[in-house]
Amino acid sequence: MPDVRMQDKEIFTPEHLEFRKTVRRFADTLAPHAEAWDEEGIFPREVFKQAGDLGLLGIRFGEKWGGLGLDWWWTVCYAEELVHSNNAGVNMALMVQSDMATPIIDELGSDEVKAEFLAPAIKGERIAALGVSEPGGGSDVAALRTTARRDGDDYVINGSKLWITNGTRADFVTLAVRTGGEGFGGVSLLVFPTDVKGFSIGKKLKKVGNKASDTAELFFEDCRVPVRYRLGQENMGFYHIMTNFQGERLIAALGCVAGMEKHVREAIRYGNDRKAFGKPLTKFQVWKHKLVEHLTSIEAARRLTYYSVDRFNKDPRSALREITMAKLFAGDLSQRVLYDCMQMYGGFGYTTEYPVSRAWTDARLITIGGGTSEVMKEILTKVEGL
Ligand SMILES: Cc1cc2nc3c(=O)[nH]c(=O)nc-3n(C[C@H](O)[C@H](O)[C@H](O)COP(=O)(O)OP(=O)(O)OC[C@H]3O[C@@H](n4cnc5c(N)ncnc54)[C@H](O)[C@@H]3O)c2cc1C
């Protein structure tokens, strides 16, 4: 049965709870493979299709394209239940597909582009990636250097992208390119099919966490794509990327909070059984206090993320401050919470067999990916007029 607080029964209807059960069942089928997929550094492509069949890859997208046409509370159910897969890499890959690479296509793509890219992505038949970060830097998006030069009805693309999730097997990339002059006013977005001549993939990057997701460098050498694949107006891409980041950061915060709570609850179960000096670990006051402190902070993080969801549902432009705070708060909190959860298991916590050890290394990404904690603070200093 999904873990839903009494007070959240006002938010989540019986239909939401059914949907939660569907996601949970799916996550439970993935969990037994979690360790092996991390060791292999990849997971079967079929998982995208399975998620697509359940409607998880197009929760908020137009029904015309196969989406469910629902709001962010349904995405909350998806993000919170998916943590039970015990594999942050798989979850990240799926969320790049459902919530990072495709929302801009749903919002800005022409019908032709949606039919060609969005509809098969929602079904899980075509894998999507988001290409913003570059070897020269990820934080300063306005400084990106990959160029798209207009040539008749085509753009000719040259440059490279780094850290691209789903990068080794994406069928298309929602790509940020420079179509104009220096700075944020010269950036555009387009859909880039990876079967275009001149495109190549560098080696799969070895990472300390999120190992089952493939992360790669992508190279573009005189790659031609039609101008009609552009998303939104030329040179307006920076603004669209910043808006897209809101959803990306929100879903990252939601998954992070749910993951923290899951691991604290599991640590409590472990600590109830495991004895030291003649009594269960959870009978030591030091652990009791640590656990309730963490549950308190997690509850605060959850309320902040839920408040962000509410604002984002009502008006996406009104949630910048709260989403930025939620990502910052949850990301930083997860470093302390998962450290302590792992500590509870002693030596067992240091083995990859126990999900907590992988969760600890996976969580390290939350303060880096989708905008670092420092970048979140920079945004907040501007919002707060400091
Ligand atoms: C596993 C993984 C998956 C990823 N997936 C994707 C993806 O699918 N698509 C994509 O486009 N990107 C992806 N990224 C890239 C990610 O978004 C960037 O790593 C991130 O934005 C930081 O950029 P950077 O690594 O270039 O660090 P840099 O920008 O070089 O920053 C280095 C350090 O400097 C700090 N810093 C930067 N600016 C400031 C400032 N103004 N004040 C104080 N400190 C500052 C940063 O916080 C950081 O600590 C992924 C990254 C990883 C590790």
The ligand as an SDF file (V2000), in Angstrom:
LIG
                    3D

 53 58  0  0  0  0  0  0  0  0999 V2000
   25.2410   12.0070  -13.8900 C   0  0  0  0  0  0  0  0  0  0  0  0
   24.9620   13.3050  -14.5600 C   0  0  0  0  0  0  0  0  0  0  0  0
   23.9090   13.3890  -15.4600 C   0  0  0  0  0  0  0  0  0  0  0  0
   23.6680   14.5950  -16.1330 C   0  0  0  0  0  0  0  0  0  0  0  0
   22.6830   14.6270  -17.0970 N   0  0  0  0  0  0  0  0  0  0  0  0
   22.5900   15.7360  -17.8820 C   0  0  0  0  0  0  0  0  0  0  0  0
   21.7120   15.7350  -19.0090 C   0  0  0  0  0  0  0  0  0  0  0  0
   21.0040   14.7680  -19.2790 O   0  0  0  0  0  0  0  0  0  0  0  0
   21.6810   16.8450  -19.7920 N   0  0  0  0  0  0  0  0  0  0  0  0
   22.4430   17.9520  -19.5350 C   0  0  0  0  0  0  0  0  0  0  0  0
   22.3620   18.9130  -20.2800 O   0  0  0  0  0  0  0  0  0  0  0  0
   23.2760   17.9760  -18.4670 N   0  0  0  0  0  0  0  0  0  0  0  0
   23.3720   16.9020  -17.6550 C   0  0  0  0  0  0  0  0  0  0  0  0
   24.2300   16.9050  -16.5730 N   0  0  0  0  0  0  0  0  0  0  0  0
   25.0730   18.0830  -16.3540 C   0  0  0  0  0  0  0  0  0  0  0  0
   24.7540   18.8540  -15.0910 C   0  0  0  0  0  0  0  0  0  0  0  0
   23.5830   19.5850  -15.2570 O   0  0  0  0  0  0  0  0  0  0  0  0
   26.0010   19.7290  -14.8120 C   0  0  0  0  0  0  0  0  0  0  0  0
   27.0080   18.8530  -14.3620 O   0  0  0  0  0  0  0  0  0  0  0  0
   25.7380   20.8050  -13.8100 C   0  0  0  0  0  0  0  0  0  0  0  0
   24.8460   21.7540  -14.3130 O   0  0  0  0  0  0  0  0  0  0  0  0
   27.0330   21.5080  -13.3990 C   0  0  0  0  0  0  0  0  0  0  0  0
   27.7760   21.8840  -14.5370 O   0  0  0  0  0  0  0  0  0  0  0  0
   29.3310   21.4870  -14.6200 P   0  0  0  0  0  0  0  0  0  0  0  0
   29.4570   20.0460  -14.3110 O   0  0  0  0  0  0  0  0  0  0  0  0
   29.8540   21.9530  -15.9270 O   0  0  0  0  0  0  0  0  0  0  0  0
   30.0260   22.2830  -13.4500 O   0  0  0  0  0  0  0  0  0  0  0  0
   30.5520   23.7910  -13.5160 P   0  0  0  0  0  0  0  0  0  0  0  0
   29.5140   24.6550  -14.1190 O   0  0  0  0  0  0  0  0  0  0  0  0
   31.9180   23.7920  -14.1090 O   0  0  0  0  0  0  0  0  0  0  0  0
   30.6590   24.1150  -11.9640 O   0  0  0  0  0  0  0  0  0  0  0  0
   31.7370   23.6320  -11.1730 C   0  0  0  0  0  0  0  0  0  0  0  0
   31.5440   24.0890   -9.7350 C   0  0  0  0  0  0  0  0  0  0  0  0
   31.4880   25.5020   -9.7030 O   0  0  0  0  0  0  0  0  0  0  0  0
   30.3330   25.9390   -9.0400 C   0  0  0  0  0  0  0  0  0  0  0  0
   29.8460   27.1980   -9.5980 N   0  0  0  0  0  0  0  0  0  0  0  0
   29.4980   27.4530  -10.8700 C   0  0  0  0  0  0  0  0  0  0  0  0
   29.0230   28.7180  -10.9720 N   0  0  0  0  0  0  0  0  0  0  0  0
   29.0800   29.2500   -9.7310 C   0  0  0  0  0  0  0  0  0  0  0  0
   28.7390   30.5080   -9.1650 C   0  0  0  0  0  0  0  0  0  0  0  0
   28.1980   31.4760   -9.9190 N   0  0  0  0  0  0  0  0  0  0  0  0
   28.9700   30.7080   -7.8520 N   0  0  0  0  0  0  0  0  0  0  0  0
   29.4940   29.7340   -7.0820 C   0  0  0  0  0  0  0  0  0  0  0  0
   29.8420   28.5300   -7.5530 N   0  0  0  0  0  0  0  0  0  0  0  0
   29.6360   28.2870   -8.8600 C   0  0  0  0  0  0  0  0  0  0  0  0
   29.3310   24.8270   -9.2610 C   0  0  0  0  0  0  0  0  0  0  0  0
   28.3090   24.8800   -8.3080 O   0  0  0  0  0  0  0  0  0  0  0  0
   30.2130   23.6080   -9.1430 C   0  0  0  0  0  0  0  0  0  0  0  0
   30.3670   23.2930   -7.7940 O   0  0  0  0  0  0  0  0  0  0  0  0
   24.4530   15.7300  -15.8530 C   0  0  0  0  0  0  0  0  0  0  0  0
   25.4930   15.6520  -14.9210 C   0  0  0  0  0  0  0  0  0  0  0  0
   25.7740   14.4520  -14.2950 C   0  0  0  0  0  0  0  0  0  0  0  0
   26.9330   14.4030  -13.3390 C   0  0  0  0  0  0  0  0  0  0  0  0
  1  2  1  0
  2  3  1  0
  2 52  2  0
  3  4  2  0
  4  5  1  0
  4 50  1  0
  5  6  2  0
  6  7  1  0
  6 13  1  0
  7  8  2  0
  7  9  1  0
  9 10  1  0
 10 11  2  0
 10 12  1  0
 12 13  2  0
 13 14  1  0
 14 15  1  0
 14 50  1  0
 15 16  1  0
 16 17  1  0
 16 18  1  0
 18 19  1  0
 18 20  1  0
 20 21  1  0
 20 22  1  0
 22 23  1  0
 23 24  1  0
 24 25  2  0
 24 26  1  0
 24 27  1  0
 27 28  1  0
 28 29  2  0
 28 30  1  0
 28 31  1  0
 31 32  1  0
 32 33  1  0
 33 34  1  0
 33 48  1  0
 34 35  1  0
 35 36  1  0
 35 46  1  0
 36 37  1  0
 36 45  1  0
 37 38  2  0
 38 39  1  0
 39 40  1  0
 39 45  2  0
 40 41  1  0
 40 42  2  0
 42 43  1  0
 43 44  2  0
 44 45  1  0
 46 47  1  0
 46 48  1  0
 48 49  1  0
 50 51  2  0
 51 52  1  0
 52 53  1  0
M  END
$$$$
